[in-house]
Structures are given as C-alpha cells and as structure tokens.
Amino acid sequence: MGKTVMIVDDQIGIRLLLEEVVKSEGYQVEVAENGKEALDKIINQLPDLLIIDFKLPIMDGYAVVQQVEQQNIQIPTIVMSGLSEEAAKKMEAFDMVKEVFAKPFDIEEARVTINKLIG
C-alpha cells in the first residue's frame, strides 16, 4: 500500500488542487474540511504526511497538531496559512511541523516539499 497524505482545508479549491498534486506524485489522499474531521480520521488511520490549514472551522490547525502531539503521535506536517508569519511563530512549538506555507503557495515548491518529507 502506498503512502497517504491527509489534506485539511475548508476551501474546496485548495483541497482539489493539493489532491491533484499529491496523486500525481503517486500518493494516496485523504481529505477533511475541518480540524475535528481531520482528528477523527487521524486517530483511525495515521497518514504519512499531514497538510493542514492554520485557520479552520470547528477546530483549527493549531489545536489539531497540539492534540496529535499530546497523544505522542508524530506525523510530518505542513501548515498552510494566509498569515504565515503568525502561523510559523505559533507552530514552532511542535516537532511534527516541518514547513509553513504562505497562501497562495507555489505548486512546484509544494510538490518538492511533499516528496522531501515522505518520498
């Protein structure tokens, strides 16, 4: 079975774009629209990489990463944010966060980073 990337964003356009990029690199994709849905899916089946938006409805990306790390689970994570400096500052407390992408992000940079983290 191939490696799985979970994409969590409340904007369907971003989810679809990232899903296309991830699938074109040969990985399986799991998607979630909010942090609560993501956390439920992570607990059922750990992805090999998590790409999550910083600002999400119901439970934001910060809270998801915090809860995952509190359960001693480490998933390489890319955080996306329109406020990338604020997100980077808040997320630096977490070992599993490997990158913070500013929205809009560069597709080629995303592809390279995804492959670097799980390829």
N, C-alpha and C positions, 0 to 999 in steps of 0.2 A: 504494500500500500504506500502511496506517495505521501509527501509531506503536505500538511494542511496549514493554510493561512486563514485566520479569522479577521474579517474586516468589519469594523464597527463604526458606523456613521449614520446620522439621521437624515442626511441628504442622499436621495437615491442616485443622483448623477455621480457623486463621488464613489458610492458603493459600486455602481456598474463599471465605472472607469477602472477602479482598482481591481475589480474582479476580472476584467478583461486582461489587464497587465499580468496578474498573478497566474491566471490559467494559461496565458501564452508562454509562461516560463515553466509550465509543466506541473504546477502545484494544484492541489485541491483547494476549494474555497468554502468557507463557512461564513455567513453574514449575520449581522444583528443590527437592529435600528436604534437600540438604546443600551445603556450600561447594564440594566437589570437582565435583559435578554442575553447579553454577552456573558455575564457572570454565570447565569444558569447553564449556558452551553459549555462554558469553560470547565465547570465542575463535572459535567457529564463526560466530556471528552476534551483533553488538553490539545490545543493547536500547537504547531511547531513555531508559529510566529503570530503575534497579535499586532494588528494595525488599528489603532483606536483614536477617535476624535477626542479632543480635550473637553469640549463642551457638548454634552449630550442630555437629552431629556431623561427623566426619572432618576438616573444615577449617572454622574459624569465620569469621564475617563480617569480622573484622579482617584475617585472612590473605588472604581473597578480595580485599578492597579494596586491600590492600598489593600483591598480585601484579598486579592490573589496572593500578594506577598505575605500577608498575615497568616495565610494558610501554608506558608513555606513552599509555595509553587513558584518556579522561575520560568517564565516564558519570554524569550526575546521580544521586545515591544518597540514599536514605532508609534509615537504620538503625533497627531496632526492638529494644527491649531491656526486660526486666523490671528491669534495673539501669541505667536511662537515664543517670544522672549519671556512672557509671563508663564507660559506652559513649561518652558525649559527650566525656569527657576524653581517652579513648584515640583516638577518631576525629577529633579536631580537627586532627590532623597531616595529614589528607588533604583535598586541594582538592575532590575529587569528592563528598564527603559534605556534603549541603546541609541535612539535617534529621536529628534523632534523636527518634524517637517512644518514649514510655514505654508499655509494655504494662500494662494494656489501653489501647489508643488510641481516640480519638474518630473515628468513621467520617466524620463531616462534615469534620473537620479533615484527615483523610487525603485525602478527595476534593478539597478545596480545594488542598492542597499538591501533589498529583499534577498537577492542572491547571495550577497555577502553574509547576511545573518543566518540563512538556513540552507544555502545551496551547497 
